[in-house]
Amino acid sequence: MSSRGRYEDIATLLYVVPFAVSAGYGLVVWFQEGISIFLPAEVYMTVTRSSYVFLVGSLAVLAGVVLEFRGTDPAERRTKVGSLGSTLQLIAGVSIFFALVGAVYANGASPVGAVVDFMGGKFNLIFPAILFLLSYAITLPFQFSSLAKRKPLAMIVLLLVPVSIYEIGKREIYLGLGVAFALLVVGTLLYVLPEGARGAEEE
């Protein structure tokens, strides 16, 4: 196997680490709490608020990115950067998906409870937001004008979600959750809506 293929295989394994660590830690805590039909909300909150899970997962993804980049021929690295940005966005999207599924499962498929727990988590929001922001940081040349585009602006709005939860929520929990939910909706819409005609021409 070539060194490039070996780097890519190791990187792929590293990208799985955040999900494997979250699942493994969740099972350990679940066994300690007592296995039940539905995942206890306490277990979900413990995993999503674990700084160790966040740190291990983040370092693993960053290590994977570095390995893939170093394993690429210098002449192809510019193209590889774009691919790595897409990979980071994919990991972030999968992370959000599993976090939502976990929140639903922890609340017996109750939409209200699932939203409250999802928004009440910590690193389940910060982790994907950082990956999205990093994906644009490595693929876009830093220009202040680029911040006016929808997707970079969406990343900034999404990063404000956990801030509103912990800064506003610690004073008034429901207000914090309400602001966070509004920011999440706005950030998501900014991300999924296409750029305007002018932005499309510039790209």
Secondary structure in CASP SS format (residue, H / E / C, confidence):
PFRMAT SS
TARGET T0000
AUTHOR 0000-0000-0000
METHOD secondary structure of the structure
MODEL  1
M C 1.00
S C 1.00
S H 1.00
R H 1.00
G H 1.00
R H 1.00
Y H 1.00
E H 1.00
D H 1.00
I H 1.00
A H 1.00
T H 1.00
L H 1.00
L H 1.00
Y H 1.00
V H 1.00
V H 1.00
P H 1.00
F H 1.00
A H 1.00
V H 1.00
S H 1.00
A H 1.00
G H 1.00
Y H 1.00
G H 1.00
L H 1.00
V H 1.00
V H 1.00
W H 1.00
F H 1.00
Q H 1.00
E H 1.00
G C 1.00
I C 1.00
S C 1.00
I C 1.00
F C 1.00
L C 1.00
P C 1.00
A H 1.00
E H 1.00
V H 1.00
Y H 1.00
M H 1.00
T H 1.00
V H 1.00
T H 1.00
R C 1.00
S C 1.00
S H 1.00
Y H 1.00
V H 1.00
F H 1.00
L H 1.00
V H 1.00
G H 1.00
S H 1.00
L H 1.00
A H 1.00
V H 1.00
L H 1.00
A H 1.00
G H 1.00
V H 1.00
V H 1.00
L H 1.00
E H 1.00
F H 1.00
R H 1.00
G C 1.00
T C 1.00
D C 1.00
P H 1.00
A H 1.00
E H 1.00
R H 1.00
R H 1.00
T H 1.00
K H 1.00
V H 1.00
G H 1.00
S H 1.00
L H 1.00
G H 1.00
S H 1.00
T H 1.00
L H 1.00
Q H 1.00
L H 1.00
I H 1.00
A H 1.00
G H 1.00
V H 1.00
S H 1.00
I H 1.00
F H 1.00
F H 1.00
A H 1.00
L H 1.00
V H 1.00
G H 1.00
A H 1.00
V H 1.00
Y H 1.00
A H 1.00
N C 1.00
G C 1.00
A C 1.00
S C 1.00
P H 1.00
V H 1.00
G H 1.00
A H 1.00
V H 1.00
V H 1.00
D H 1.00
F H 1.00
M H 1.00
G H 1.00
G C 1.00
K C 1.00
F H 1.00
N H 1.00
L H 1.00
I H 1.00
F H 1.00
P H 1.00
A H 1.00
I H 1.00
L H 1.00
F H 1.00
L H 1.00
L H 1.00
S H 1.00
Y H 1.00
A H 1.00
I H 1.00
T H 1.00
L C 1.00
P C 1.00
F C 1.00
Q C 1.00
F H 1.00
S H 1.00
S H 1.00
L H 1.00
A H 1.00
K C 1.00
R H 1.00
K H 1.00
P H 1.00
L H 1.00
A H 1.00
M H 1.00
I H 1.00
V H 1.00
L H 1.00
L H 1.00
L H 1.00
V H 1.00
P H 1.00
V H 1.00
S H 1.00
I H 1.00
Y H 1.00
E H 1.00
I C 1.00
G C 1.00
K C 1.00
R C 1.00
E C 1.00
I H 1.00
Y H 1.00
L H 1.00
G H 1.00
L H 1.00
G H 1.00
V H 1.00
A H 1.00
F H 1.00
A H 1.00
L H 1.00
L H 1.00
V H 1.00
V H 1.00
G H 1.00
T H 1.00
L H 1.00
L H 1.00
Y H 1.00
V H 1.00
L C 1.00
P C 1.00
E C 1.00
G C 1.00
A H 1.00
R H 1.00
G H 1.00
A H 1.00
E H 1.00
E H 1.00
E C 1.00
END
